[in-house]
């Protein structure tokens, strides 16, 4: 079967899911494709290009349920949850993208398109939509990165300082089952949404006061 960019990216994704992005090499990729390693370079210039291509391919496959008539808060929660599901479907690739590819989200990506539409529907002024959406992405990706690399579990199991640190029913260390990541993600989204609601309310109150 002739080599194609799509075929190369699909094979690379399988390798990344199995062994991680750092372990991917052009030689391994050629072996999986039963091709001469040099023939890959007719389609992709290097490993970094392969990783970017795979990330674009996965990002283009992102899908979320469309709830056009639902409140923007519900739409935002669903969008973030579906993005989290994608991250956990390909954790090795997404962890690499989060830390090594700051441009992995592009203006025409389905996730960004949906997010900016939701932010605009919330009532954010059009001129502030990109920066507001960017901040939401930064928070969500930060949490997902911590989930994928285990930091969230470790931090949530830290004992608070003080004389009562050994008491209570909270997490007590490596021997516990760890935090409920689903609950923690919901808490993150609730906090984001509450903050945006407060900001929008304050903005409207300020406009009303200025008209009086």
Secondary structure, DSSP 8 states (H G I E B T S, - for coil): ----HHHHHHHHHHHHHHH-STT--HHHHHHHHTS-HHHHTTT-SSHHHHHHHHHHHHHHT------TTS-HHHHHHHHHHHHHHHHHHTHHHHHHHHHH-TT-S-TT-HHHHHHHHHHHHTT--GGGHHHHHHHHHHHHHHHHHHHHHSHHHHHHT---SSTTTT-SSS--STTS----HHHHHHHHHHHHHHHHHHHHHHHHHHHHHHH-
